[in-house]
């Protein structure tokens, strides 16, 4: 079953000022990087350098955070007294890494520390009473929350009644009243003067350890805990600017050098080579494995892996985690295929699906896949005996939280933000909820919303797509919010081949432009959905990469969109065809096809610069020469024909393809001897 598939309606190409890009190149930036920086508004070299800096000197004093002094003082007191402590985290990778970080630190100080991460399926998000009672039974006197707690006012009061203090560290938005805890450390507090607000929960946890250890041990702290901080920051899709760049860069460097045993084992199990680890393979390979534990109700498995001190144990746990992720994928695919069956008629309004047979742990992933496929918001609800728990995902600017707010009377609870949210509801309200969401979608966003792909800039010559330029561009990682992976585009590429891969779940394509052939891969797109075939001209939008296979490195484009070329038709081609067929043209039409000597010289230089035969589709060759010499395609056709007529080039043609062999003897000819030119001049 295949439903209606929405592609991007338009590309929004940011572009750049050539003068700004040239100035950045003069300052030492390579061409692709200079164009990217210029397209993102970093037009002055000093601004670009400042944006890309990732040294530890850009980390602000942790004591600039509100209550950091109170948090550090209370934990130091616990260390002095040898108190029994607990760390309460969240079940996602940010919470997981935060819990590991603070637990490891407190244990390194000789403290008993009980880590606690609630199970997603049975306990849900946030501090719960059962956990507090568990801590009390263990005689815990201090609880440190990580990646949660900023709204846990009732739980703080309950803990105090039980004789336990709480230090809260979080990075989520705060409610109007903060919990009355011993300290509430959150850069989003309205009264917090900390200059960088984009830290993940694990980033705040890291800053707490920096505060406890002091500025003299900053390097040591980052080297010890940077791998965890990088993992959690990437997983939580935090903005990759400012302090996060430094944290992630140093964390990835630690992973390459000697990451903790559990992460090293996970990289080995998933085939991620330590010297090639980056924000992309962390995000798409390592993070999903760690997340699988929480999604499948076995979060302790991921925690034990990260805390492992034995290589043998870590290898065993890494295998188990990857097997669990395979199970998660199987469950996810079953739910997704079931959802597609329900959507056999397509979708032009918010998708709201429910079933008693679906696994709650994969509902968010399935909702995201439905959004990607159909281009509308999606809500996937797991129905448990009439009680619905749903995951909501937005699409292209639609505010999903605002939409839930409009249906508040039909829901038992909901929370989140404009891009993603969760809800609980009585399933009796499902029909009314569907209708309300449909009405809200039409009213606020209207039907026919354009799906826009944001493109940084157009690559004007495939000669820029060299391994060296791409390596330099990729070195500006980590990518993320505020510094997303660059998306570039090229128009008028010639499609050489299109073939299915991965059981027709993905497409491999080979294109050519500027006399260069380049391999492309389009993930999660079938050949039929792509709608392109060999011989067509296409416009492509892509991320750049370098593929390595058996020791050979080659350029590979990761396609984000592809469509039949929208390059404007050159009317001079039709005019040239008429001329060579012997049709009568007006003096003005003849004049428009007549190249002058500079055009002849430019076309000749373009041909010989290829250092050998020029081969490919006729349309591609003529179009590329036209772009390079800034002359109409019709004039290029005339130039090539004159060169062939005068013996300066041998041209062979077969169907829509041609090969040009420029003369290499250096012989001289007189253009005035050309019958073609005499006819164009009307002689």
FIVO-728193 format. One record per residue (C-alpha): residue in three letters; z, x, y. Coordinates in steps of 0.5 Angstrom, whole numbers, plus 500, padded with zeros to 3 digits. Each point is the difference from the previous one (the first is absolute). Example, Ala and Ser with C-alpha at 12.3 -4.5 7.8 and 13.67 -1.06 7.14 Angstrom:
! FIVO-728193
ALA	516	525	491
SER	498	502	507
***
This chain:
! FIVO-728193
UNK	500	500	500
UNK	498	503	507
UNK	502	496	506
UNK	498	500	507
UNK	500	508	502
UNK	501	501	508
UNK	497	507	502
UNK	501	503	507
UNK	496	496	506
UNK	500	505	504
UNK	502	508	501
UNK	503	501	507
UNK	498	508	501
UNK	505	503	505
UNK	495	506	501
UNK	502	506	505
UNK	498	503	506
UNK	495	506	498
UNK	503	504	506
UNK	507	499	497
UNK	498	502	493
UNK	497	506	503
UNK	506	502	504
UNK	504	500	493
UNK	495	504	496
UNK	500	505	506
UNK	508	500	499
UNK	499	502	492
UNK	500	493	497
UNK	494	499	495
UNK	495	495	501
UNK	502	494	496
UNK	508	501	502
UNK	497	501	508
UNK	497	493	499
UNK	505	497	497
UNK	506	502	505
UNK	495	498	506
UNK	499	493	497
UNK	507	499	499
UNK	501	502	508
UNK	503	507	499
UNK	495	503	505
UNK	503	506	502
UNK	502	506	495
UNK	507	500	502
UNK	501	493	499
UNK	497	500	493
UNK	504	506	498
UNK	506	497	502
UNK	498	494	496
UNK	499	504	494
UNK	506	504	500
UNK	504	500	494
UNK	506	505	501
UNK	507	499	499
UNK	501	501	508
UNK	497	493	501
UNK	506	497	497
UNK	505	497	504
UNK	508	501	500
UNK	502	495	495
UNK	506	499	504
UNK	496	496	505
UNK	500	494	495
UNK	505	495	502
UNK	506	501	496
UNK	498	506	496
UNK	506	504	503
UNK	505	494	496
UNK	496	500	494
UNK	500	508	500
UNK	508	500	501
UNK	501	495	495
UNK	496	503	494
UNK	504	507	502
UNK	506	497	500
UNK	498	497	493
UNK	498	507	498
UNK	507	503	502
UNK	504	495	497
UNK	496	500	493
UNK	499	492	501
UNK	496	497	494
UNK	493	497	504
UNK	494	496	498
UNK	493	500	503
UNK	497	493	500
UNK	492	500	501
UNK	494	496	499
UNK	495	499	494
UNK	494	502	503
UNK	498	508	500
UNK	503	501	507
UNK	506	497	498
UNK	500	504	494
UNK	499	507	503
UNK	505	498	505
UNK	505	499	495
UNK	498	506	496
UNK	501	504	506
UNK	507	498	503
UNK	503	500	492
UNK	497	507	499
UNK	503	502	507
UNK	507	497	499
UNK	501	502	493
UNK	498	507	502
UNK	506	500	504
UNK	504	498	494
UNK	501	493	501
UNK	500	495	495
UNK	494	495	502
UNK	497	494	497
UNK	493	498	501
UNK	498	493	500
UNK	493	497	501
UNK	500	492	499
UNK	495	498	495
UNK	494	496	503
UNK	499	495	495
UNK	508	498	499
UNK	503	502	507
UNK	495	500	505
UNK	500	504	507
UNK	506	502	503
UNK	508	501	499
UNK	503	496	495
UNK	507	498	499
UNK	500	502	492
UNK	498	507	502
UNK	506	500	505
UNK	505	498	494
UNK	497	505	496
UNK	501	505	505
UNK	507	498	501
UNK	501	500	492
UNK	498	508	501
UNK	506	501	506
UNK	494	501	505
UNK	502	501	507
UNK	494	501	503
UNK	493	497	500
UNK	494	503	503
UNK	494	495	500
UNK	493	503	500
UNK	494	496	502
UNK	504	494	501
UNK	506	497	503
UNK	498	499	507
UNK	501	492	499
UNK	506	500	495
UNK	505	498	505
UNK	504	495	494
UNK	500	506	495
UNK	503	505	505
UNK	505	495	501
UNK	501	499	493
UNK	500	507	498
UNK	506	501	506
UNK	504	495	496
UNK	499	504	494
UNK	503	506	503
UNK	493	504	501
UNK	496	502	506
UNK	493	500	501
UNK	495	505	504
UNK	493	496	501
UNK	494	504	500
UNK	494	496	501
UNK	493	500	503
UNK	498	492	500
UNK	501	496	506
UNK	507	498	503
UNK	502	493	501
UNK	504	498	506
UNK	507	502	497
UNK	501	506	496
UNK	504	501	494
UNK	507	502	502
UNK	500	506	496
UNK	503	507	501
UNK	493	502	502
UNK	493	497	501
UNK	495	505	500
UNK	493	497	502
UNK	495	503	505
UNK	498	492	501
UNK	506	499	503
UNK	499	497	507
UNK	505	505	503
UNK	498	506	496
UNK	497	505	504
UNK	496	504	494
UNK	493	502	503
UNK	497	499	493
UNK	500	493	497
UNK	495	501	494
UNK	505	503	495
UNK	500	497	493
UNK	507	498	497
UNK	500	507	497
UNK	498	503	506
UNK	507	497	503
UNK	503	503	494
UNK	497	507	501
UNK	503	500	507
UNK	507	498	498
UNK	500	506	495
UNK	497	504	506
UNK	506	498	505
UNK	505	501	494
UNK	497	507	499
UNK	499	502	507
UNK	494	503	504
UNK	501	507	497
UNK	498	497	493
UNK	494	496	502
UNK	495	504	496
UNK	504	500	494
UNK	501	493	500
UNK	493	498	501
UNK	498	505	494
UNK	505	497	496
UNK	499	492	501
UNK	493	501	503
UNK	496	497	494
UNK	504	494	499
UNK	500	499	508
UNK	492	501	499
UNK	499	495	494
UNK	504	494	503
UNK	497	501	507
UNK	493	500	497
UNK	502	494	496
UNK	503	496	505
UNK	493	501	504
UNK	504	503	506
UNK	496	502	506
UNK	497	507	499
UNK	502	503	507
UNK	505	503	503
UNK	506	502	496
UNK	497	497	494
UNK	495	505	500
UNK	505	506	499
UNK	504	496	495
UNK	494	499	496
UNK	496	506	501
UNK	506	504	498
UNK	502	496	494
UNK	493	500	497
UNK	501	508	501
UNK	506	500	496
UNK	497	496	495
UNK	494	505	499
UNK	505	505	500
UNK	506	498	495
UNK	501	492	501
UNK	506	497	496
UNK	499	500	492
UNK	499	493	500
UNK	494	500	505
UNK	497	506	497
UNK	500	496	493
UNK	497	494	503
UNK	495	504	503
UNK	498	504	494
UNK	500	493	496
UNK	495	497	505
UNK	496	506	501
UNK	502	501	507
UNK	499	508	501
UNK	506	503	504
UNK	495	504	504
UNK	496	494	502
UNK	505	495	501
UNK	499	496	507
UNK	502	493	503
UNK	494	497	497
UNK	502	501	493
UNK	507	499	501
UNK	499	493	503
UNK	495	498	494
UNK	502	504	494
UNK	507	502	501
UNK	503	494	504
UNK	498	495	495
UNK	503	503	494
UNK	507	500	504
UNK	499	493	502
UNK	498	497	493
UNK	507	501	498
UNK	503	496	506
UNK	494	494	499
UNK	502	500	492
UNK	507	500	501
UNK	502	507	498
UNK	501	503	506
UNK	505	505	497
UNK	495	503	496
UNK	496	503	507
UNK	507	502	502
UNK	502	504	494
UNK	493	503	500
UNK	502	502	508
UNK	507	503	498
UNK	498	503	494
UNK	502	507	499
UNK	497	502	493
UNK	493	501	499
UNK	500	497	493
UNK	503	494	503
UNK	495	499	506
UNK	494	501	496
UNK	503	494	495
UNK	501	496	506
UNK	494	501	503
UNK	496	498	494
UNK	504	494	500
UNK	499	498	507
UNK	493	501	499
UNK	500	495	494
UNK	504	495	504
UNK	494	501	506
UNK	495	498	495
UNK	504	494	498
UNK	501	498	507
UNK	492	501	501
UNK	499	496	494
UNK	504	494	502
UNK	497	501	507
UNK	493	499	498
UNK	502	494	495
UNK	503	497	506
UNK	494	502	505
UNK	495	497	495
UNK	504	494	499
UNK	500	499	508
UNK	492	501	500
UNK	499	495	495
UNK	504	495	505
UNK	496	502	505
UNK	493	499	497
UNK	498	496	506
UNK	501	506	505
UNK	505	500	506
UNK	499	498	507
UNK	507	499	502
UNK	507	503	498
UNK	501	501	492
UNK	506	497	498
UNK	501	500	492
UNK	506	499	495
UNK	501	501	493
UNK	506	499	495
UNK	497	506	496
UNK	499	505	505
UNK	505	507	501
UNK	503	500	507
UNK	500	508	500
UNK	492	500	501
UNK	499	494	505
UNK	500	504	506
UNK	494	505	497
UNK	496	494	498
UNK	501	496	506
UNK	497	507	504
UNK	494	500	495
UNK	499	493	501
UNK	500	501	508
UNK	495	506	499
UNK	495	496	495
UNK	500	494	504
UNK	502	502	507
UNK	505	494	501
UNK	508	500	500
UNK	503	500	493
UNK	506	497	498
UNK	502	501	492
UNK	506	496	498
UNK	504	501	493
UNK	503	493	498
UNK	506	501	496
UNK	503	493	498
UNK	497	497	507
UNK	503	505	504
UNK	494	504	503
UNK	500	507	503
UNK	494	503	503
UNK	497	506	503
UNK	496	499	506
UNK	494	505	503
UNK	497	499	506
UNK	492	501	502
UNK	497	503	506
UNK	505	499	505
UNK	502	493	498
UNK	508	500	501
UNK	503	498	493
UNK	507	499	503
UNK	498	496	505
UNK	497	495	495
UNK	506	500	496
UNK	504	498	506
UNK	495	494	501
UNK	502	498	493
UNK	508	502	501
UNK	502	492	498
UNK	496	501	493
UNK	503	507	498
UNK	507	501	498
UNK	500	507	503
UNK	494	505	502
UNK	500	507	504
UNK	496	506	501
UNK	495	502	506
UNK	493	498	502
UNK	496	504	494
UNK	505	498	494
UNK	505	496	499
UNK	504	496	494
UNK	502	493	499
UNK	504	495	496
UNK	499	493	499
UNK	501	494	496
UNK	493	499	496
UNK	500	493	502
UNK	498	502	507
UNK	494	504	498
UNK	495	495	501
UNK	503	498	507
UNK	500	508	501
UNK	493	501	498
UNK	498	495	505
UNK	504	502	506
UNK	498	507	499
UNK	493	498	500
UNK	501	496	506
UNK	503	506	504
UNK	495	505	498
UNK	494	496	503
UNK	504	499	506
UNK	502	507	501
UNK	495	504	498
UNK	494	495	499
UNK	495	500	494
UNK	495	506	500
UNK	504	505	502
UNK	497	507	500
UNK	502	505	496
UNK	499	507	504
UNK	500	507	497
UNK	503	505	505
UNK	495	506	500
UNK	502	506	503
UNK	493	503	502
UNK	493	500	497
UNK	498	507	497
UNK	493	501	504
UNK	498	506	495
UNK	502	500	492
UNK	500	508	501
UNK	507	499	503
UNK	502	498	493
UNK	501	507	498
UNK	506	502	495
UNK	503	504	506
UNK	500	495	505
UNK	503	494	495
UNK	505	505	498
UNK	502	501	507
UNK	500	493	502
UNK	505	499	493
UNK	505	505	503
UNK	502	495	505
UNK	504	496	495
UNK	504	497	499
UNK	497	493	501
UNK	503	494	502
UNK	502	495	505
UNK	498	503	507
UNK	496	505	496
UNK	496	496	495
UNK	495	504	496
UNK	493	500	504
UNK	495	495	498
UNK	493	503	502
UNK	493	497	500
UNK	493	502	499
UNK	494	495	501
UNK	493	500	497
UNK	502	504	493
UNK	495	500	495
UNK	503	497	493
UNK	498	504	495
UNK	503	497	494
UNK	506	495	498
UNK	504	500	494
UNK	506	496	497
UNK	506	504	498
UNK	507	499	497
UNK	497	494	496
UNK	496	497	506
UNK	507	500	504
UNK	497	505	505
UNK	494	503	503
UNK	497	507	500
UNK	494	501	505
UNK	496	505	502
UNK	497	500	507
UNK	496	505	505
UNK	499	501	507
UNK	498	506	504
UNK	497	503	494
UNK	507	500	496
UNK	502	496	494
UNK	507	498	500
UNK	504	497	494
UNK	504	494	502
UNK	505	495	496
UNK	502	493	502
UNK	507	498	496
UNK	501	493	499
UNK	493	498	501
UNK	495	498	495
UNK	492	502	500
UNK	499	492	501
UNK	505	499	506
UNK	497	507	503
UNK	493	497	501
UNK	496	506	501
UNK	495	503	495
UNK	496	507	500
UNK	495	501	505
UNK	504	496	506
UNK	502	502	506
UNK	508	499	501
UNK	505	501	505
UNK	507	502	497
UNK	507	501	502
UNK	504	505	497
UNK	506	505	499
UNK	498	507	499
UNK	502	504	494
UNK	499	506	496
UNK	499	499	492
UNK	502	505	495
UNK	497	500	493
UNK	500	506	496
UNK	501	505	505
UNK	495	497	505
UNK	501	497	506
UNK	496	495	504
UNK	500	495	505
UNK	501	493	498
UNK	501	494	505
UNK	505	494	498
UNK	496	494	502
UNK	504	495	504
UNK	494	495	501
UNK	492	501	499
UNK	495	495	503
UNK	492	500	500
UNK	498	504	506
UNK	501	497	507
UNK	496	506	503
UNK	495	497	505
UNK	493	499	498
UNK	495	506	503
UNK	494	496	503
UNK	496	506	500
UNK	500	501	493
UNK	496	493	499
UNK	496	503	506
UNK	498	506	496
UNK	498	497	494
UNK	495	496	504
UNK	497	506	503
UNK	500	504	493
UNK	496	493	497
UNK	495	501	506
UNK	502	494	504
UNK	499	499	507
UNK	506	502	505
UNK	500	499	507
UNK	500	506	505
UNK	508	499	501
UNK	501	500	492
UNK	496	506	499
UNK	504	504	505
UNK	507	497	497
UNK	498	504	494
UNK	498	506	503
UNK	505	506	499
UNK	500	506	505
UNK	501	507	499
UNK	507	500	500
UNK	501	495	495
UNK	495	503	495
UNK	504	506	501
UNK	507	497	498
UNK	497	496	494
UNK	497	507	498
UNK	507	503	501
UNK	503	494	496
UNK	496	501	494
UNK	500	508	499
UNK	508	500	502
UNK	501	497	493
UNK	497	506	497
UNK	496	497	495
UNK	497	494	498
UNK	502	493	503
UNK	500	495	495
UNK	503	493	500
UNK	498	493	502
UNK	494	499	505
UNK	505	496	504
UNK	506	504	500
UNK	496	507	502
UNK	496	497	505
UNK	507	496	503
UNK	504	507	499
UNK	495	504	504
UNK	499	494	505
UNK	508	501	502
UNK	500	507	500
UNK	494	501	505
UNK	501	494	504
UNK	493	497	499
UNK	498	494	497
UNK	498	499	493
UNK	493	499	501
UNK	499	506	504
UNK	504	504	494
UNK	495	497	495
UNK	494	502	505
UNK	503	507	500
UNK	501	501	493
UNK	492	497	499
UNK	498	505	505
UNK	503	506	496
UNK	497	498	494
UNK	493	499	503
UNK	501	507	503
UNK	502	503	493
UNK	507	502	503
UNK	504	496	495
UNK	498	497	493
UNK	502	493	499
UNK	501	496	493
UNK	501	493	500
UNK	502	495	494
UNK	502	493	501
UNK	505	500	506
UNK	502	507	499
UNK	497	507	503
UNK	501	507	500
UNK	498	505	505
UNK	499	507	499
UNK	499	504	507
UNK	495	506	500
UNK	504	506	500
UNK	494	505	502
UNK	501	499	507
UNK	493	499	502
UNK	498	497	507
UNK	496	494	501
UNK	498	496	506
UNK	503	493	501
UNK	493	498	504
UNK	496	501	493
UNK	504	494	497
UNK	495	494	500
UNK	507	496	499
UNK	502	502	507
UNK	493	499	503
UNK	500	493	498
UNK	506	498	503
UNK	498	503	506
UNK	494	496	500
UNK	495	505	500
***
